Every structure is written in structure tokens, then in C-alpha cells.
Amino acid sequence: MIFHTPDHASLPSAFEEFLIADGATWRDQLTINVTEIQKQFHEQRAHLQQEEIPSTIRLPSAHTHITRHRLIWGGIVALLTCLIAISFSTIPMHTPSLRSSPPPLPQEIIENPLAAIGSMSPQDAFTKSVTLLPCNGVAARTLSITWLAASFDYGVAYILADCTNLLKDPRSVSALLPFGKTLSGEWKIMRGSIIPQSPNSRMAPFPDHSDQSAVYGPAYNVTVPVWLSLPGNGYLGALMPADAQQYHDALAYWVSQQYIFITGIFAQAPVRPSCAQSMTINNYPGWICQQNGLAFVTLLLSGNKTFFFAGNAPRDQIIEDAAQAQAHLSELFPH
Amino acid sequence: MVDEASFDSLTTPHIPTMVRIAAVLVGQAYAEDAVQEALLRAWQARETLRTSSAIRPWLLRITVNLCHDWQRGRFGLEGKMTEPLDVATNIARLASFANDPGSTNHAAFLDLRREIDRLPDEYRLIIVLRYYVGLDASEIGAALQLPSPTVRTRLRRGLDRLRQQLDKPFSVMEGTR
């Protein structure tokens, strides 16, 4: 197809006029509701004035000397606070059954809940408000996000990032991030865990953002239950126990050199994704999906609860394991 | 210190331009949300605004920066494993507006917008800011933190390239990409 406009090749001014005319048409047809924008802005401003400014918002650096002075003084205050805290702390904070973990680099995950205002699903809100720089603070070469199960307000995202040439070890990073709408209406990562690649890798839970103080959510080491027949051996497992706050969600995973299996439960009904193929397990209705090399089963349990089981094993193996895990739910996620 | 009423009166005249910038950067569906957030950022940073006369370029720069942040979120996180690096992490990518609801029915205009969408980002951004948002070179420079001569140079090169694209048969261009 050849594009024809009158004389645009020979007369630059005519071509420019053509652009100007189309620009004017586009502007005329663009609906702009200044009043509504201001109304929403005023509401958000009032909300902000009652809360702390989100740490992810970076102010423009037009006159950075003001900000710089604040940073210097802030740094001094923070340093003094740390020194005082260290000098007074004599009791280790570890619980024997909990794995202690180094804090993740803060730039690995950037949340901006304001960007997710008005989102109708966790997937949409996550896309709008979360930036992941999983390769030691650098964007991954490729990044896949698989929503293992989700309701309208909550979902569990499995992140797999290819950090080849960006990290020496590991070359890829995976993470499990429960993401949902808080009681105050903000979309946030509830807690989460970087999943180790092998038993020799580190396991570093993401901060628990619920109290704004970067406290880790608990993650217990667990072994593979005897009733769960996973392929191969050498699994490292972790359990994020039930959260009594809002979604009563609990998660567990087992990972080996070759396989990963993830299971969880939360107290909301699931939303059926487009990839779903209906099925019934243990008399519970649900579906199975296959995406990004994972198969994941979702079941609607009584009381509007959702159970899911996912893994990178063949589909039939996932169905079989899902049935076993569902049958042993109380043992898997004791309250 | 700018109070709420003064801030509102200062920013109101520039909101339509901010919306247009957001519309070409993140798409019309997200434009108003983006401007609301840009206004919030501006409010939080109001102490850094030295004089009220500088508010327009300051607001436009905040809007552009915020939209780039949003693009990083939308396009970066929606990138799948199979996408190459330059697609998955391309933060400067613009929202396609060839199929915007506001598009004219005139076939030539549609072709023009499609070809603008196909321009390299460094040219496309400046062309849409100039002809669709309606900014002049100095305003574009302020918004993008580029010298005005650089804006004019890119604008000229972008127009040349756009003319070349429009003069080529579509199938040939598809084959060369």
C-alpha cells in the first residue's frame, strides 16, 4: 500500500500542515475532564496528607540542594538511631524454627500503590504499580509473571526472571508474591519470598509491607510430606503460614534442581482465567491452566475458599499432586 | 510555600496539556489517572518550584517522567519470557495512538498515525509532542530535558524519516523491519 498525500514529498510545508491538521483533529476529539481530574486529585491529596508519602515516589530534582540537605540530615539521624539500637540489642531476634535471611536490596522491588488506584484486578494493579528489578537492582533480560490463582482482590504471582549476564549467581531469580488490596483499599505485595534455585541458594523473604517497617514475613522450612509424591529428590521447602489479617492466605513450595511445586489457599473465590480448562478434583470444581512452563490447578472449596497447586511437572502429575494436597489441607496448612 | 488554592489555580490551565502528553505516552485510557498522579507528585514537590512562572515546563516534565515510570511498569512487567530484551525492558516505548477512539475516519490520517507509531522513539516522541500535543520546541526541550536545538534537529530528522516511510510501499517497509 502506498500512502498518498498531496505534494507532501516535494513540499515540506504542506506535509507539516497535514500533520498540524491531524494533530488538531486528535486534540479536538480527545475528551479532557479537568473537573473530574481535579476532584480525584483533591481526594488523593487529602488521603496523602493523612499518611506518610510513599517511599517509591521520587521527587523531581529541579533544586536538589534542598532534598540533599534533608537526605544528609536524615542519614545522620538514621545512623545514630542504628547505633543506639545496636548498642542496646542483646537478644537475637531469631526464632529457632525460622530461617534468618539477609534483607533484599531495596531497589529490587518498587511499589507505587497510587498508580494502581481504580484497578479492577490484582493483575492490572500489579502491572500498574509494581516495578521489579530482580537482577541485583537491574531489570531482568526477560521476566515472566504467572498468576497461579487470583480473585478480584487478591492473587499469587510467580515471577521468573532471567538474569543471565546480569548476575554471576544465580542466573535466574524466581519469587512468589501474594498481592492484594488491603483493607484501606491500597494494592500491595502482602509478603513473599525469593525462591532459591537449589538447596545451596539463599532464601530471602521479601519485606512484609503491612506495617511499613520492612519486617520480614515468616517463612518456615518444611520437608516434602510423605503423602506427596514429587518426582526426584533433593527438595528444599518453605511454608508461609496462614495470615489471619485479611485473606487468610497460606503458601508453601518445594524446589529441587529440576522441579518447583507451589501450593496455597486463600479466603476468596477464584476468578476463572482465559486459559482455564474445567475439571473436578475430590468433588471440588475448578480448572487447570498451563502457562509459562507451569501447570496450575485451581479449586473452589466450600466457604468460598480457593486452593491451588502449581508446578513445572507434567499436567497429570500436577493433577495427582493437587488431589493429594487438597486431601491433606489441614495438615499442609495447620491453623 | 504554595497553599492548596494557589496550587490549584496555578496548575489548572496546564491540565489539558498534561492529559494530551499522557494520552500519547501511556494511552487515552490511562491519561487521566496519570495526570492525577502527576499532580500529586507536583504537590509533594511544590517546595522545589522556585517561581510560579516556571510551573508549566515543571509540570510537563513531571508528567513525562511519570509516564515513563508507568511505561516501565506496564510494558516491562507485561513482557513475557519469549520477548527479547529490547522489547521487554523498553521504557521509552510510546502508547500506540493509531487506533485511538479519537482517530479521524480519513484514511490518510490513519496511515499517517500508523507510520508515526513506526518511527524510532526518539523521533516519534518529539513529533507527537510537537504536532499532536501542540508544544513548541522549547517546551518539548523542557519536558524532555533536551536542548531546544537538539529538539529541532530530531524534529527535522523525524519528519524526513516519516516522509520516507510514507513514500514507501507498506509491504516493502514490513520486509525491511
HADDOCK unambig.tbl for C-alpha pairs under 7 A between the chains (distance, minus, plus):
assign (segid A and resid 1 and name CA) (segid B and resid 169 and name CA) 5.18 0.50 0.50
assign (segid A and resid 1 and name CA) (segid B and resid 170 and name CA) 4.96 0.50 0.50
assign (segid A and resid 1 and name CA) (segid B and resid 171 and name CA) 6.80 0.50 0.50
assign (segid A and resid 2 and name CA) (segid B and resid 167 and name CA) 6.61 0.50 0.50
assign (segid A and resid 2 and name CA) (segid B and resid 168 and name CA) 6.32 0.50 0.50
assign (segid A and resid 2 and name CA) (segid B and resid 169 and name CA) 4.64 0.50 0.50
assign (segid A and resid 2 and name CA) (segid B and resid 170 and name CA) 6.22 0.50 0.50
assign (segid A and resid 3 and name CA) (segid B and resid 111 and name CA) 7.00 0.50 0.50
assign (segid A and resid 3 and name CA) (segid B and resid 166 and name CA) 5.41 0.50 0.50
assign (segid A and resid 3 and name CA) (segid B and resid 167 and name CA) 6.20 0.50 0.50
assign (segid A and resid 9 and name CA) (segid B and resid 163 and name CA) 6.49 0.50 0.50
assign (segid A and resid 19 and name CA) (segid B and resid 131 and name CA) 6.24 0.50 0.50
assign (segid A and resid 20 and name CA) (segid B and resid 131 and name CA) 5.36 0.50 0.50
assign (segid A and resid 22 and name CA) (segid B and resid 109 and name CA) 6.44 0.50 0.50
assign (segid A and resid 23 and name CA) (segid B and resid 131 and name CA) 5.16 0.50 0.50
assign (segid A and resid 23 and name CA) (segid B and resid 132 and name CA) 3.95 0.50 0.50
assign (segid A and resid 24 and name CA) (segid B and resid 132 and name CA) 6.69 0.50 0.50
assign (segid A and resid 26 and name CA) (segid B and resid 102 and name CA) 5.83 0.50 0.50
assign (segid A and resid 26 and name CA) (segid B and resid 103 and name CA) 6.37 0.50 0.50
assign (segid A and resid 26 and name CA) (segid B and resid 132 and name CA) 6.65 0.50 0.50
assign (segid A and resid 27 and name CA) (segid B and resid 132 and name CA) 6.62 0.50 0.50
assign (segid A and resid 29 and name CA) (segid B and resid 102 and name CA) 4.97 0.50 0.50
assign (segid A and resid 30 and name CA) (segid B and resid 102 and name CA) 5.99 0.50 0.50
assign (segid A and resid 32 and name CA) (segid B and resid 16 and name CA) 6.41 0.50 0.50
assign (segid A and resid 34 and name CA) (segid B and resid 15 and name CA) 6.65 0.50 0.50
assign (segid A and resid 37 and name CA) (segid B and resid 32 and name CA) 6.37 0.50 0.50
assign (segid A and resid 37 and name CA) (segid B and resid 36 and name CA) 5.94 0.50 0.50
assign (segid A and resid 40 and name CA) (segid B and resid 36 and name CA) 6.78 0.50 0.50
assign (segid A and resid 41 and name CA) (segid B and resid 36 and name CA) 5.17 0.50 0.50
assign (segid A and resid 41 and name CA) (segid B and resid 39 and name CA) 6.91 0.50 0.50
assign (segid A and resid 41 and name CA) (segid B and resid 40 and name CA) 6.78 0.50 0.50
assign (segid A and resid 45 and name CA) (segid B and resid 40 and name CA) 6.52 0.50 0.50
assign (segid A and resid 59 and name CA) (segid B and resid 41 and name CA) 6.73 0.50 0.50
assign (segid A and resid 59 and name CA) (segid B and resid 45 and name CA) 5.80 0.50 0.50
assign (segid A and resid 60 and name CA) (segid B and resid 45 and name CA) 6.94 0.50 0.50
assign (segid A and resid 60 and name CA) (segid B and resid 62 and name CA) 6.88 0.50 0.50
assign (segid A and resid 62 and name CA) (segid B and resid 48 and name CA) 6.37 0.50 0.50
assign (segid A and resid 63 and name CA) (segid B and resid 48 and name CA) 5.67 0.50 0.50
assign (segid A and resid 127 and name CA) (segid B and resid 73 and name CA) 5.75 0.50 0.50
assign (segid A and resid 127 and name CA) (segid B and resid 74 and name CA) 5.35 0.50 0.50
assign (segid A and resid 127 and name CA) (segid B and resid 77 and name CA) 6.02 0.50 0.50
assign (segid A and resid 127 and name CA) (segid B and resid 78 and name CA) 6.95 0.50 0.50
assign (segid A and resid 128 and name CA) (segid B and resid 70 and name CA) 6.57 0.50 0.50
assign (segid A and resid 128 and name CA) (segid B and resid 73 and name CA) 5.63 0.50 0.50
assign (segid A and resid 128 and name CA) (segid B and resid 74 and name CA) 5.81 0.50 0.50
assign (segid A and resid 129 and name CA) (segid B and resid 73 and name CA) 6.70 0.50 0.50
assign (segid A and resid 130 and name CA) (segid B and resid 73 and name CA) 6.32 0.50 0.50
assign (segid A and resid 131 and name CA) (segid B and resid 73 and name CA) 5.37 0.50 0.50
assign (segid A and resid 141 and name CA) (segid B and resid 85 and name CA) 5.09 0.50 0.50
assign (segid A and resid 142 and name CA) (segid B and resid 80 and name CA) 6.66 0.50 0.50
assign (segid A and resid 142 and name CA) (segid B and resid 81 and name CA) 5.20 0.50 0.50
assign (segid A and resid 142 and name CA) (segid B and resid 83 and name CA) 6.79 0.50 0.50
assign (segid A and resid 142 and name CA) (segid B and resid 84 and name CA) 6.95 0.50 0.50
assign (segid A and resid 142 and name CA) (segid B and resid 85 and name CA) 6.08 0.50 0.50
assign (segid A and resid 142 and name CA) (segid B and resid 88 and name CA) 6.36 0.50 0.50
assign (segid A and resid 143 and name CA) (segid B and resid 77 and name CA) 6.96 0.50 0.50
assign (segid A and resid 143 and name CA) (segid B and resid 79 and name CA) 6.19 0.50 0.50
assign (segid A and resid 143 and name CA) (segid B and resid 80 and name CA) 5.79 0.50 0.50
assign (segid A and resid 143 and name CA) (segid B and resid 81 and name CA) 5.48 0.50 0.50
assign (segid A and resid 144 and name CA) (segid B and resid 79 and name CA) 6.70 0.50 0.50
assign (segid A and resid 144 and name CA) (segid B and resid 80 and name CA) 4.84 0.50 0.50
assign (segid A and resid 144 and name CA) (segid B and resid 81 and name CA) 5.11 0.50 0.50
